[in-house]
Amino acid sequence: MSTRSRWICLSCRKFIYFPSVDNETRKVICTHCRKPELVEVPAEQVAAMGMA
């Protein structure tokens, strides 16, 4: 089982493993849609969803 952090983007609904950082706002942003709408998903929840 992986303990690596994962995020899900609330805008495009994709899982993100290595998010980007906006240079101006310093917020973590989605690498797909470039919006700062990421929520960290706990490893236990990822394993329960079968994504580990």
C-alpha positions as CSV (number, residue, x, y, z in Angstrom):
1,M,0.0,0.0,0.0
2,S,1.3,3.4,-0.9
3,T,1.4,6.2,1.7
4,R,2.0,8.9,-1.0
5,S,-0.3,11.9,-0.7
6,R,-2.9,12.3,-3.4
7,W,-5.3,15.1,-4.1
8,I,-8.5,15.3,-6.1
9,C,-9.4,18.4,-8.1
10,L,-13.0,19.6,-7.3
11,S,-13.0,21.3,-10.7
12,C,-12.0,18.6,-13.2
13,R,-12.5,15.6,-10.8
14,K,-9.0,14.1,-11.6
15,F,-6.6,12.6,-9.1
16,I,-3.4,14.6,-8.7
17,Y,-0.1,13.0,-7.5
18,F,2.3,16.0,-8.1
19,P,0.3,19.3,-8.0
20,S,1.8,22.5,-9.3
21,V,2.3,25.8,-7.4
22,D,1.0,29.0,-8.8
23,N,4.0,31.5,-8.9
24,E,1.9,34.5,-8.1
25,T,-0.4,33.3,-5.3
26,R,1.8,30.4,-4.1
27,K,-1.3,28.2,-3.9
28,V,-1.3,24.5,-4.9
29,I,-3.1,24.2,-8.2
30,C,-4.3,21.3,-10.4
31,T,-1.9,20.2,-13.1
32,H,-4.8,19.6,-15.5
33,C,-7.1,22.6,-15.3
34,R,-4.7,25.0,-13.3
35,K,-7.4,25.8,-10.7
36,P,-6.7,26.0,-6.9
37,E,-9.5,23.6,-6.0
38,L,-7.6,20.6,-4.6
39,V,-8.5,18.5,-1.6
40,E,-6.0,16.1,-0.1
41,V,-7.3,12.5,0.0
42,P,-6.1,10.5,3.0
43,A,-4.2,7.3,2.2
44,E,-6.9,5.2,4.0
45,Q,-9.6,6.6,1.8
46,V,-7.6,6.0,-1.4
47,A,-7.0,2.4,-0.4
48,A,-10.8,2.0,0.4
49,M,-11.6,3.2,-3.1
50,G,-9.2,0.7,-4.7
51,M,-6.9,3.4,-6.1
52,A,-3.8,2.5,-4.1
